[in-house]
Amino acid sequence: MSEWHFLPVPSKVNLRLKVLAREVSGYHQVETLMAAVEWGDRLWLRWLGEGRGVELRTTGEPVGPVEENLAYRAADRFLARSGVGGRVELWLEKKVPPGTGLGGGSADAAFVLRGLNAVSGAPLDPWTLTREASALGSDVPFFTGPAPLALAWGRGGRMLGVEGLPPAPVVLALPGTGVETPWAYRALSGEGEHEPGTGSEPFLLDGDSLTDWTRISRLAENDFEGVVLARHPALARIRASLADSSGARFALLSGSGSASYGVFRREEDARAAAKSLAPAFPDVRFVATRTVRRFPSPVVVGGPGDVPPT
Protein backbone atom coordinates (compact mmCIF):
# COMPACT_ATOMS: atom_id res chain seq x y z
CA MET A 1 0.00 0.00 0.00
CA SER A 2 1.69 3.19 -1.17
CA GLU A 3 -1.00 5.86 -0.79
CA TRP A 4 -0.58 8.64 1.71
CA HIS A 5 -3.36 8.80 4.31
CA PHE A 6 -4.22 12.02 6.10
CA LEU A 7 -5.42 12.27 9.71
CA PRO A 8 -6.32 15.50 11.50
CA VAL A 9 -5.12 14.87 15.05
CA PRO A 10 -7.28 16.38 17.82
CA SER A 11 -5.97 17.59 21.14
CA LYS A 12 -7.75 17.31 24.50
CA VAL A 13 -8.88 19.32 27.48
CA ASN A 14 -9.54 18.02 30.98
CA LEU A 15 -13.04 18.99 32.05
CA ARG A 16 -12.31 17.53 35.46
CA LEU A 17 -8.98 16.33 36.90
CA LYS A 18 -8.49 14.94 40.39
CA VAL A 19 -5.08 13.66 41.50
CA LEU A 20 -5.44 10.77 43.92
CA ALA A 21 -3.05 8.60 45.93
CA ARG A 22 0.49 7.87 44.85
CA GLU A 23 1.38 4.26 43.99
CA VAL A 24 4.44 2.47 45.32
CA SER A 25 5.91 2.94 41.83
CA GLY A 26 5.80 6.70 42.33
CA TYR A 27 2.98 7.30 39.84
CA HIS A 28 -0.20 9.01 40.97
CA GLN A 29 -3.65 7.68 40.32
CA VAL A 30 -5.94 10.21 38.63
CA GLU A 31 -9.63 10.61 37.98
CA THR A 32 -10.39 12.73 34.93
CA LEU A 33 -13.02 13.60 32.37
CA MET A 34 -11.38 14.34 29.01
CA ALA A 35 -12.87 15.87 25.89
CA ALA A 36 -11.21 15.95 22.48
CA VAL A 37 -11.16 19.25 20.56
CA GLU A 38 -10.74 19.70 16.82
CA TRP A 39 -7.60 21.86 16.83
CA GLY A 40 -4.35 19.90 16.91
CA ASP A 41 -1.51 18.44 14.90
CA ARG A 42 -1.80 17.05 11.35
CA LEU A 43 -0.52 13.63 10.38
CA TRP A 44 0.15 11.90 7.06
CA LEU A 45 1.19 8.26 7.02
CA ARG A 46 1.69 5.40 4.65
CA TRP A 47 2.55 1.77 5.18
CA LEU A 48 4.72 0.09 2.57
CA GLY A 49 4.96 -3.67 2.28
CA GLU A 50 8.62 -3.61 1.27
CA GLY A 51 11.53 -2.59 3.43
CA ARG A 52 11.61 -2.26 7.19
CA GLY A 53 11.58 0.49 9.82
CA VAL A 54 10.07 3.92 10.44
CA GLU A 55 10.80 7.28 8.84
CA LEU A 56 9.44 10.43 10.51
CA ARG A 57 9.57 13.93 9.07
CA THR A 58 8.25 16.93 10.97
CA THR A 59 7.42 20.58 10.46
CA GLY A 60 6.24 23.23 12.90
CA GLU A 61 6.89 22.97 16.65
CA PRO A 62 10.21 21.31 17.61
CA VAL A 63 9.96 17.62 18.52
CA GLY A 64 13.44 16.72 19.78
CA PRO A 65 15.28 13.53 18.72
CA VAL A 66 13.21 11.59 16.20
CA GLU A 67 13.69 8.20 17.89
CA GLU A 68 12.27 9.61 21.15
CA ASN A 69 9.19 11.11 19.50
CA LEU A 70 5.96 9.39 20.52
CA ALA A 71 4.71 9.16 16.94
CA TYR A 72 7.91 7.36 15.92
CA ARG A 73 7.75 5.06 18.94
CA ALA A 74 4.09 4.27 18.23
CA ALA A 75 4.86 3.25 14.64
CA ASP A 76 7.83 1.16 15.75
CA ARG A 77 5.68 -0.53 18.40
CA PHE A 78 2.88 -1.20 15.91
CA LEU A 79 5.25 -2.96 13.51
CA ALA A 80 6.66 -5.06 16.35
CA ARG A 81 3.29 -6.05 17.85
CA SER A 82 1.15 -6.43 14.74
CA GLY A 83 3.46 -8.68 12.76
CA VAL A 84 2.60 -6.92 9.48
CA GLY A 85 6.20 -6.01 8.67
CA GLY A 86 7.16 -3.48 6.06
CA ARG A 87 8.10 0.17 6.35
CA VAL A 88 6.18 3.14 7.74
CA GLU A 89 6.57 6.74 6.58
CA LEU A 90 5.18 9.53 8.75
CA TRP A 91 4.88 13.24 8.08
CA LEU A 92 3.85 15.22 11.15
CA GLU A 93 2.92 18.89 11.23
CA LYS A 94 3.31 19.89 14.87
CA LYS A 95 0.96 22.65 15.98
CA VAL A 96 0.46 21.79 19.67
CA PRO A 97 3.40 23.10 21.75
CA PRO A 98 4.90 20.74 24.36
CA GLY A 99 4.12 21.29 28.03
CA THR A 100 0.66 22.75 27.44
CA GLY A 101 -1.45 19.92 28.90
CA LEU A 102 -3.31 19.41 25.62
CA GLY A 103 -1.96 15.92 24.94
CA GLY A 104 -0.30 16.73 21.63
CA GLY A 105 2.35 14.02 21.71
CA SER A 106 -0.08 11.45 23.13
CA ALA A 107 -2.58 12.20 20.37
CA ASP A 108 0.13 11.84 17.71
CA ALA A 109 1.06 8.40 19.06
CA ALA A 110 -2.56 7.29 19.27
CA PHE A 111 -3.41 8.39 15.75
CA VAL A 112 -0.34 6.66 14.36
CA LEU A 113 -1.63 3.47 16.01
CA ARG A 114 -5.19 4.07 14.80
CA GLY A 115 -4.10 5.01 11.29
CA LEU A 116 -1.65 2.16 10.77
CA ASN A 117 -4.13 -0.34 12.15
CA ALA A 118 -6.79 0.92 9.74
CA VAL A 119 -4.66 0.95 6.61
CA SER A 120 -3.08 -2.48 7.28
CA GLY A 121 -6.32 -4.41 7.72
CA ALA A 122 -6.82 -4.03 11.50
CA PRO A 123 -4.40 -6.71 12.76
CA LEU A 124 -4.84 -5.37 16.33
CA ASP A 125 -8.23 -5.66 18.01
CA PRO A 126 -9.48 -2.67 20.07
CA TRP A 127 -8.38 -4.16 23.40
CA THR A 128 -4.85 -4.83 22.12
CA LEU A 129 -4.66 -1.37 20.58
CA THR A 130 -5.55 0.19 23.94
CA ARG A 131 -2.98 -1.98 25.72
CA GLU A 132 -0.26 -0.87 23.32
CA ALA A 133 -1.40 2.74 23.73
CA SER A 134 -1.10 2.43 27.53
CA ALA A 135 2.53 1.38 27.18
CA LEU A 136 3.28 4.68 25.40
CA GLY A 137 1.75 7.11 27.91
CA SER A 138 -1.17 7.82 30.22
CA ASP A 139 -3.18 9.98 27.76
CA VAL A 140 -2.59 7.80 24.68
CA PRO A 141 -5.44 5.30 25.40
CA PHE A 142 -8.00 8.11 25.40
CA PHE A 143 -7.16 8.97 21.79
CA THR A 144 -7.32 5.32 20.70
CA GLY A 145 -10.72 4.81 22.32
CA PRO A 146 -14.08 4.99 20.55
CA ALA A 147 -15.43 8.08 22.33
CA PRO A 148 -13.99 11.62 22.23
CA LEU A 149 -15.47 12.21 25.69
CA ALA A 150 -14.39 9.74 28.36
CA LEU A 151 -13.87 9.21 32.05
CA ALA A 152 -10.46 7.81 32.87
CA TRP A 153 -9.02 6.37 36.06
CA GLY A 154 -5.70 5.07 37.32
CA ARG A 155 -2.95 6.01 34.89
CA GLY A 156 -5.46 6.61 32.10
CA GLY A 157 -5.86 3.05 30.85
CA ARG A 158 -9.20 2.43 32.56
CA MET A 159 -11.83 4.35 30.62
CA LEU A 160 -15.55 4.75 30.19
CA GLY A 161 -16.72 6.45 27.00
CA VAL A 162 -19.53 8.97 27.41
CA GLU A 163 -22.18 9.62 24.77
CA GLY A 164 -24.77 12.35 24.43
CA LEU A 165 -22.88 15.56 25.23
CA PRO A 166 -23.35 17.93 22.27
CA PRO A 167 -20.28 19.64 20.75
CA ALA A 168 -19.42 23.01 22.30
CA PRO A 169 -17.29 25.97 21.21
CA VAL A 170 -13.93 26.17 22.96
CA VAL A 171 -11.18 28.79 23.12
CA LEU A 172 -7.66 27.53 23.79
CA ALA A 173 -5.09 29.91 25.29
CA LEU A 174 -1.54 28.88 24.37
CA PRO A 175 1.21 30.78 26.21
CA GLY A 176 4.75 30.83 24.94
CA THR A 177 6.08 28.59 27.73
CA GLY A 178 5.21 25.14 29.00
CA VAL A 179 4.86 23.52 32.41
CA GLU A 180 6.78 20.33 33.18
CA THR A 181 4.38 17.64 34.33
CA PRO A 182 6.87 15.94 36.72
CA TRP A 183 7.37 19.28 38.50
CA ALA A 184 3.60 19.77 38.80
CA TYR A 185 3.14 16.36 40.44
CA ARG A 186 6.03 16.99 42.83
CA ALA A 187 4.66 20.39 43.75
CA LEU A 188 1.20 18.96 44.31
CA SER A 189 2.57 16.16 46.50
CA GLY A 190 4.41 18.67 48.64
CA GLU A 191 1.34 20.71 49.56
CA GLY A 192 0.16 20.38 53.16
CA GLU A 193 0.48 17.21 55.21
CA HIS A 194 -1.70 14.88 53.16
CA GLU A 195 -1.26 13.07 49.89
CA PRO A 196 -3.04 14.85 47.01
CA GLY A 197 -6.59 13.68 46.57
CA THR A 198 -7.04 12.24 50.07
CA GLY A 199 -9.51 14.99 50.88
CA SER A 200 -11.29 14.88 47.51
CA GLU A 201 -14.97 14.13 47.30
CA PRO A 202 -15.86 11.06 45.22
CA PHE A 203 -16.97 11.62 41.65
CA LEU A 204 -20.68 10.81 41.95
CA LEU A 205 -22.48 10.20 38.66
CA ASP A 206 -26.11 10.14 37.69
CA GLY A 207 -27.62 9.32 34.34
CA ASP A 208 -27.60 12.91 33.05
CA SER A 209 -24.59 14.50 34.76
CA LEU A 210 -22.26 14.10 31.76
CA THR A 211 -24.70 14.85 28.95
CA ASP A 212 -25.39 18.51 29.73
CA TRP A 213 -22.87 21.37 29.68
CA THR A 214 -24.56 23.15 32.58
CA ARG A 215 -24.02 20.11 34.77
CA ILE A 216 -20.50 19.63 33.42
CA SER A 217 -19.68 23.18 34.52
CA ARG A 218 -20.55 22.23 38.11
CA LEU A 219 -18.09 19.34 37.96
CA ALA A 220 -15.30 21.34 36.28
CA GLU A 221 -12.22 21.27 38.50
CA ASN A 222 -8.47 20.75 38.16
CA ASP A 223 -6.26 19.89 41.14
CA PHE A 224 -3.17 21.27 39.40
CA GLU A 225 -4.48 24.81 39.33
CA GLY A 226 -3.47 25.52 42.94
CA VAL A 227 0.24 24.91 42.40
CA VAL A 228 0.60 25.86 38.73
CA LEU A 229 -1.29 29.16 38.88
CA ALA A 230 0.44 30.14 42.12
CA ARG A 231 3.85 29.71 40.51
CA HIS A 232 2.77 31.30 37.20
CA PRO A 233 0.54 34.33 37.95
CA ALA A 234 0.39 35.18 34.24
CA LEU A 235 -1.39 31.87 33.60
CA ALA A 236 -3.86 32.70 36.36
CA ARG A 237 -4.67 36.01 34.65
CA ILE A 238 -5.24 34.26 31.32
CA ARG A 239 -7.56 31.70 32.89
CA ALA A 240 -9.50 34.41 34.74
CA SER A 241 -9.90 36.44 31.56
CA LEU A 242 -11.31 33.44 29.73
CA ALA A 243 -13.75 32.76 32.55
CA ASP A 244 -14.89 36.41 32.54
CA SER A 245 -15.46 36.51 28.77
CA SER A 246 -19.00 37.03 27.53
CA GLY A 247 -20.72 33.73 26.86
CA ALA A 248 -18.18 31.58 28.76
CA ARG A 249 -19.60 28.65 30.71
CA PHE A 250 -16.36 28.03 32.60
CA ALA A 251 -12.58 28.08 32.15
CA LEU A 252 -9.86 25.78 33.47
CA LEU A 253 -6.24 24.86 33.15
CA SER A 254 -5.89 21.74 30.99
CA GLY A 255 -3.86 18.92 32.49
CA SER A 256 -0.88 20.32 34.38
CA GLY A 257 -0.82 23.36 32.06
CA SER A 258 0.34 25.67 30.67
CA ALA A 259 -2.69 26.00 28.37
CA SER A 260 -6.04 27.21 29.64
CA TYR A 261 -9.34 26.83 27.86
CA GLY A 262 -12.85 28.22 28.04
CA VAL A 263 -16.06 26.45 27.05
CA PHE A 264 -18.59 28.80 25.47
CA ARG A 265 -22.30 28.78 24.75
CA ARG A 266 -22.11 30.00 21.14
CA GLU A 267 -19.56 29.95 18.31
CA GLU A 268 -19.73 33.72 17.95
CA ASP A 269 -18.97 34.15 21.67
CA ALA A 270 -15.87 31.98 21.33
CA ARG A 271 -14.61 33.84 18.26
CA ALA A 272 -15.24 37.21 19.89
CA ALA A 273 -13.39 36.15 23.05
CA ALA A 274 -10.37 34.91 21.11
CA LYS A 275 -10.23 38.17 19.16
CA SER A 276 -10.73 40.49 22.15
CA LEU A 277 -8.24 38.74 24.45
CA ALA A 278 -5.36 38.70 21.96
CA PRO A 279 -4.34 42.39 22.39
CA ALA A 280 -4.30 42.04 26.19
CA PHE A 281 -1.98 39.02 26.02
CA PRO A 282 0.32 39.57 23.02
CA ASP A 283 2.50 36.54 23.88
CA VAL A 284 -0.48 34.16 24.02
CA ARG A 285 -2.11 32.48 21.03
CA PHE A 286 -5.89 32.17 21.29
CA VAL A 287 -7.52 29.49 19.14
CA ALA A 288 -11.28 29.17 18.65
CA THR A 289 -12.21 25.54 18.11
CA ARG A 290 -14.87 23.08 19.31
CA THR A 291 -15.19 19.71 20.97
CA VAL A 292 -15.17 16.64 18.72
CA ARG A 293 -18.31 14.66 17.91
CA ARG A 294 -16.33 11.61 16.70
CA PHE A 295 -12.71 10.74 16.06
CA PRO A 296 -11.68 11.01 12.38
CA SER A 297 -10.60 8.09 10.19
CA PRO A 298 -7.66 8.17 7.74
CA VAL A 299 -8.42 9.58 4.30
CA VAL A 300 -6.41 8.73 1.16
CA VAL A 301 -4.87 11.91 -0.26
CA GLY A 302 -2.54 10.70 -3.01
CA GLY A 303 -0.89 7.93 -4.98
CA PRO A 304 2.64 6.60 -5.41
CA GLY A 305 5.29 9.28 -5.25
CA ASP A 306 3.04 11.89 -3.66
CA VAL A 307 4.25 13.78 -0.64
CA PRO A 308 2.04 15.45 1.96
CA PRO A 309 1.55 19.21 1.69
CA THR A 310 3.59 21.32 4.08
C-alpha positions as CSV (number, residue, x, y, z in Angstrom):
1,M,0.0,0.0,0.0
2,S,1.7,3.2,-1.2
3,E,-1.0,5.9,-0.8
4,W,-0.6,8.6,1.7
5,H,-3.4,8.8,4.3
6,F,-4.2,12.0,6.1
7,L,-5.4,12.3,9.7
8,P,-6.3,15.5,11.5
9,V,-5.1,14.9,15.1
10,P,-7.3,16.4,17.8
11,S,-6.0,17.6,21.1
12,K,-7.8,17.3,24.5
13,V,-8.9,19.3,27.5
14,N,-9.5,18.0,31.0
15,L,-13.0,19.0,32.1
16,R,-12.3,17.5,35.5
17,L,-9.0,16.3,36.9
18,K,-8.5,14.9,40.4
19,V,-5.1,13.7,41.5
20,L,-5.4,10.8,43.9
21,A,-3.1,8.6,45.9
22,R,0.5,7.9,44.8
23,E,1.4,4.3,44.0
24,V,4.4,2.5,45.3
25,S,5.9,2.9,41.8
26,G,5.8,6.7,42.3
27,Y,3.0,7.3,39.8
28,H,-0.2,9.0,41.0
29,Q,-3.7,7.7,40.3
30,V,-5.9,10.2,38.6
31,E,-9.6,10.6,38.0
32,T,-10.4,12.7,34.9
33,L,-13.0,13.6,32.4
34,M,-11.4,14.3,29.0
35,A,-12.9,15.9,25.9
36,A,-11.2,16.0,22.5
37,V,-11.2,19.2,20.6
38,E,-10.7,19.7,16.8
39,W,-7.6,21.9,16.8
40,G,-4.4,19.9,16.9
41,D,-1.5,18.4,14.9
42,R,-1.8,17.0,11.4
43,L,-0.5,13.6,10.4
44,W,0.2,11.9,7.1
45,L,1.2,8.3,7.0
46,R,1.7,5.4,4.6
47,W,2.5,1.8,5.2
48,L,4.7,0.1,2.6
49,G,5.0,-3.7,2.3
50,E,8.6,-3.6,1.3
51,G,11.5,-2.6,3.4
52,R,11.6,-2.3,7.2
53,G,11.6,0.5,9.8
54,V,10.1,3.9,10.4
55,E,10.8,7.3,8.8
56,L,9.4,10.4,10.5
57,R,9.6,13.9,9.1
58,T,8.2,16.9,11.0
59,T,7.4,20.6,10.5
60,G,6.2,23.2,12.9
61,E,6.9,23.0,16.6
62,P,10.2,21.3,17.6
63,V,10.0,17.6,18.5
64,G,13.4,16.7,19.8
65,P,15.3,13.5,18.7
66,V,13.2,11.6,16.2
67,E,13.7,8.2,17.9
68,E,12.3,9.6,21.1
69,N,9.2,11.1,19.5
70,L,6.0,9.4,20.5
71,A,4.7,9.2,16.9
72,Y,7.9,7.4,15.9
73,R,7.8,5.1,18.9
74,A,4.1,4.3,18.2
75,A,4.9,3.3,14.6
76,D,7.8,1.2,15.8
77,R,5.7,-0.5,18.4
78,F,2.9,-1.2,15.9
79,L,5.3,-3.0,13.5
80,A,6.7,-5.1,16.3
81,R,3.3,-6.0,17.9
82,S,1.1,-6.4,14.7
83,G,3.5,-8.7,12.8
84,V,2.6,-6.9,9.5
85,G,6.2,-6.0,8.7
86,G,7.2,-3.5,6.1
87,R,8.1,0.2,6.3
88,V,6.2,3.1,7.7
89,E,6.6,6.7,6.6
90,L,5.2,9.5,8.8
91,W,4.9,13.2,8.1
92,L,3.8,15.2,11.1
93,E,2.9,18.9,11.2
94,K,3.3,19.9,14.9
95,K,1.0,22.7,16.0
96,V,0.5,21.8,19.7
97,P,3.4,23.1,21.8
98,P,4.9,20.7,24.4
99,G,4.1,21.3,28.0
100,T,0.7,22.8,27.4
101,G,-1.4,19.9,28.9
102,L,-3.3,19.4,25.6
103,G,-2.0,15.9,24.9
104,G,-0.3,16.7,21.6
105,G,2.4,14.0,21.7
106,S,-0.1,11.5,23.1
107,A,-2.6,12.2,20.4
108,D,0.1,11.8,17.7
109,A,1.1,8.4,19.1
110,A,-2.6,7.3,19.3
111,F,-3.4,8.4,15.7
112,V,-0.3,6.7,14.4
113,L,-1.6,3.5,16.0
114,R,-5.2,4.1,14.8
115,G,-4.1,5.0,11.3
116,L,-1.6,2.2,10.8
117,N,-4.1,-0.3,12.1
118,A,-6.8,0.9,9.7
119,V,-4.7,0.9,6.6
120,S,-3.1,-2.5,7.3
121,G,-6.3,-4.4,7.7
122,A,-6.8,-4.0,11.5
123,P,-4.4,-6.7,12.8
124,L,-4.8,-5.4,16.3
125,D,-8.2,-5.7,18.0
126,P,-9.5,-2.7,20.1
127,W,-8.4,-4.2,23.4
128,T,-4.8,-4.8,22.1
129,L,-4.7,-1.4,20.6
130,T,-5.6,0.2,23.9
131,R,-3.0,-2.0,25.7
132,E,-0.3,-0.9,23.3
133,A,-1.4,2.7,23.7
134,S,-1.1,2.4,27.5
135,A,2.5,1.4,27.2
136,L,3.3,4.7,25.4
137,G,1.7,7.1,27.9
138,S,-1.2,7.8,30.2
139,D,-3.2,10.0,27.8
140,V,-2.6,7.8,24.7
141,P,-5.4,5.3,25.4
142,F,-8.0,8.1,25.4
143,F,-7.2,9.0,21.8
144,T,-7.3,5.3,20.7
145,G,-10.7,4.8,22.3
146,P,-14.1,5.0,20.6
147,A,-15.4,8.1,22.3
148,P,-14.0,11.6,22.2
149,L,-15.5,12.2,25.7
150,A,-14.4,9.7,28.4
151,L,-13.9,9.2,32.0
152,A,-10.5,7.8,32.9
153,W,-9.0,6.4,36.1
154,G,-5.7,5.1,37.3
155,R,-2.9,6.0,34.9
156,G,-5.5,6.6,32.1
157,G,-5.9,3.1,30.8
158,R,-9.2,2.4,32.6
159,M,-11.8,4.4,30.6
160,L,-15.5,4.8,30.2
161,G,-16.7,6.4,27.0
162,V,-19.5,9.0,27.4
163,E,-22.2,9.6,24.8
164,G,-24.8,12.4,24.4
165,L,-22.9,15.6,25.2
166,P,-23.4,17.9,22.3
167,P,-20.3,19.6,20.7
168,A,-19.4,23.0,22.3
169,P,-17.3,26.0,21.2
170,V,-13.9,26.2,23.0
171,V,-11.2,28.8,23.1
172,L,-7.7,27.5,23.8
173,A,-5.1,29.9,25.3
174,L,-1.5,28.9,24.4
175,P,1.2,30.8,26.2
176,G,4.7,30.8,24.9
177,T,6.1,28.6,27.7
178,G,5.2,25.1,29.0
179,V,4.9,23.5,32.4
180,E,6.8,20.3,33.2
181,T,4.4,17.6,34.3
182,P,6.9,15.9,36.7
183,W,7.4,19.3,38.5
184,A,3.6,19.8,38.8
185,Y,3.1,16.4,40.4
186,R,6.0,17.0,42.8
187,A,4.7,20.4,43.7
188,L,1.2,19.0,44.3
189,S,2.6,16.2,46.5
190,G,4.4,18.7,48.6
191,E,1.3,20.7,49.6
192,G,0.2,20.4,53.2
193,E,0.5,17.2,55.2
194,H,-1.7,14.9,53.2
195,E,-1.3,13.1,49.9
196,P,-3.0,14.9,47.0
197,G,-6.6,13.7,46.6
198,T,-7.0,12.2,50.1
199,G,-9.5,15.0,50.9
200,S,-11.3,14.9,47.5
201,E,-15.0,14.1,47.3
202,P,-15.9,11.1,45.2
203,F,-17.0,11.6,41.6
204,L,-20.7,10.8,41.9
205,L,-22.5,10.2,38.7
206,D,-26.1,10.1,37.7
207,G,-27.6,9.3,34.3
208,D,-27.6,12.9,33.0
209,S,-24.6,14.5,34.8
210,L,-22.3,14.1,31.8
211,T,-24.7,14.8,28.9
212,D,-25.4,18.5,29.7
213,W,-22.9,21.4,29.7
214,T,-24.6,23.1,32.6
215,R,-24.0,20.1,34.8
216,I,-20.5,19.6,33.4
217,S,-19.7,23.2,34.5
218,R,-20.5,22.2,38.1
219,L,-18.1,19.3,38.0
220,A,-15.3,21.3,36.3
221,E,-12.2,21.3,38.5
222,N,-8.5,20.7,38.2
223,D,-6.3,19.9,41.1
224,F,-3.2,21.3,39.4
225,E,-4.5,24.8,39.3
226,G,-3.5,25.5,42.9
227,V,0.2,24.9,42.4
228,V,0.6,25.9,38.7
229,L,-1.3,29.2,38.9
230,A,0.4,30.1,42.1
231,R,3.8,29.7,40.5
232,H,2.8,31.3,37.2
233,P,0.5,34.3,37.9
234,A,0.4,35.2,34.2
235,L,-1.4,31.9,33.6
236,A,-3.9,32.7,36.4
237,R,-4.7,36.0,34.7
238,I,-5.2,34.3,31.3
239,R,-7.6,31.7,32.9
240,A,-9.5,34.4,34.7
241,S,-9.9,36.4,31.6
242,L,-11.3,33.4,29.7
243,A,-13.8,32.8,32.5
244,D,-14.9,36.4,32.5
245,S,-15.5,36.5,28.8
246,S,-19.0,37.0,27.5
247,G,-20.7,33.7,26.9
248,A,-18.2,31.6,28.8
249,R,-19.6,28.6,30.7
250,F,-16.4,28.0,32.6
251,A,-12.6,28.1,32.1
252,L,-9.9,25.8,33.5
253,L,-6.2,24.9,33.2
254,S,-5.9,21.7,31.0
255,G,-3.9,18.9,32.5
256,S,-0.9,20.3,34.4
257,G,-0.8,23.4,32.1
258,S,0.3,25.7,30.7
259,A,-2.7,26.0,28.4
260,S,-6.0,27.2,29.6
261,Y,-9.3,26.8,27.9
262,G,-12.8,28.2,28.0
263,V,-16.1,26.4,27.1
264,F,-18.6,28.8,25.5
265,R,-22.3,28.8,24.7
266,R,-22.1,30.0,21.1
267,E,-19.6,30.0,18.3
268,E,-19.7,33.7,17.9
269,D,-19.0,34.2,21.7
270,A,-15.9,32.0,21.3
271,R,-14.6,33.8,18.3
272,A,-15.2,37.2,19.9
273,A,-13.4,36.2,23.1
274,A,-10.4,34.9,21.1
275,K,-10.2,38.2,19.2
276,S,-10.7,40.5,22.1
277,L,-8.2,38.7,24.5
278,A,-5.4,38.7,22.0
279,P,-4.3,42.4,22.4
280,A,-4.3,42.0,26.2
281,F,-2.0,39.0,26.0
282,P,0.3,39.6,23.0
283,D,2.5,36.5,23.9
284,V,-0.5,34.2,24.0
285,R,-2.1,32.5,21.0
286,F,-5.9,32.2,21.3
287,V,-7.5,29.5,19.1
288,A,-11.3,29.2,18.7
289,T,-12.2,25.5,18.1
290,R,-14.9,23.1,19.3
291,T,-15.2,19.7,21.0
292,V,-15.2,16.6,18.7
293,R,-18.3,14.7,17.9
294,R,-16.3,11.6,16.7
295,F,-12.7,10.7,16.1
296,P,-11.7,11.0,12.4
297,S,-10.6,8.1,10.2
298,P,-7.7,8.2,7.7
299,V,-8.4,9.6,4.3
300,V,-6.4,8.7,1.2
301,V,-4.9,11.9,-0.3
302,G,-2.5,10.7,-3.0
303,G,-0.9,7.9,-5.0
304,P,2.6,6.6,-5.4
305,G,5.3,9.3,-5.2
306,D,3.0,11.9,-3.7
307,V,4.3,13.8,-0.6
308,P,2.0,15.4,2.0
309,P,1.5,19.2,1.7
310,T,3.6,21.3,4.1
